[in-house]
Amino acid sequence: MEVARAGPHVNEYQLRDSQPLFAGIPVESLRFLSVDEQFARVTIRYQGDDRHKQILTYLEQQFGSLERSPRADDAGPQSAV
């Protein structure tokens, strides 16, 4: 990994010289954020409905079903936000 953005308390890292994969799924990028040298979050960038479905399926297998609530401006049935 290499530092993508450094700050006094918050650092952002990215993978160096490799096709980023999340759970074996090719993605556009992975960014890892640390606060005071402790892992805080990962940002996964990807494109396409197929990739979205693959990632969502993996996350639901790992952590259980996601609760989906309607958006405040959505008058229709529940939608993923």
C-alpha positions in Angstrom: 0.0 0.0 0.0 1.0 3.6 -0.5 -0.1 6.8 1.1 -2.6 8.6 -1.2 -3.2 11.5 1.2 -1.6 12.3 4.5 -2.7 14.5 7.4 -1.8 15.0 11.0 -4.5 12.5 12.2 -6.1 11.1 9.1 -4.3 9.2 6.4 -5.7 7.6 3.2 -4.0 4.6 1.5 -4.4 2.9 -1.8 -3.1 -0.3 -3.3 0.1 -0.1 -5.3 0.5 -1.5 -8.8 -2.3 -4.0 -8.8 -5.8 -4.4 -10.1 -8.0 -3.7 -7.0 -10.3 -6.6 -6.0 -12.9 -6.7 -3.3 -13.9 -10.3 -2.4 -12.4 -11.4 -5.7 -14.6 -8.9 -7.6 -12.7 -6.4 -9.8 -13.4 -2.8 -8.7 -12.2 0.7 -9.9 -10.4 1.5 -6.6 -10.1 0.7 -2.9 -9.1 3.5 -0.5 -8.3 2.7 3.2 -8.6 5.5 5.8 -7.0 5.5 9.2 -7.5 7.9 12.1 -4.6 8.2 14.5 -3.1 5.1 12.9 -6.2 3.0 13.5 -8.2 1.6 10.6 -11.5 3.6 10.2 -13.1 2.7 6.9 -12.6 1.5 3.3 -14.1 3.1 0.2 -14.9 0.9 -2.7 -15.5 2.4 -6.1 -17.1 0.4 -8.8 -19.3 0.7 -11.8 -22.3 -1.3 -13.1 -25.3 -3.1 -11.7 -23.7 -6.5 -12.0 -20.8 -5.4 -9.8 -23.2 -3.8 -7.3 -25.2 -7.1 -7.1 -22.0 -9.1 -6.6 -20.7 -6.9 -3.8 -24.1 -6.7 -2.1 -24.4 -10.5 -2.2 -21.0 -10.9 -0.7 -21.7 -8.3 2.1 -25.0 -10.0 2.9 -23.4 -13.4 3.1 -20.8 -12.0 5.5 -23.0 -9.7 7.6 -26.6 -10.7 7.1 -29.4 -9.0 5.2 -29.5 -5.3 4.9 -32.5 -3.3 6.1 -33.6 -1.0 3.4 -35.7 2.0 4.2 -37.4 4.3 1.7 -35.7 7.6 0.9 -37.6 10.7 2.2 -38.2 12.0 -1.3 -39.3 8.5 -2.7 -43.0 8.1 -2.7 -42.8 4.6 -4.2 -41.9 1.2 -2.7 -38.7 0.7 -0.7 -35.5 1.3 -2.5 -31.8 0.8 -1.7 -30.1 4.0 -0.8 
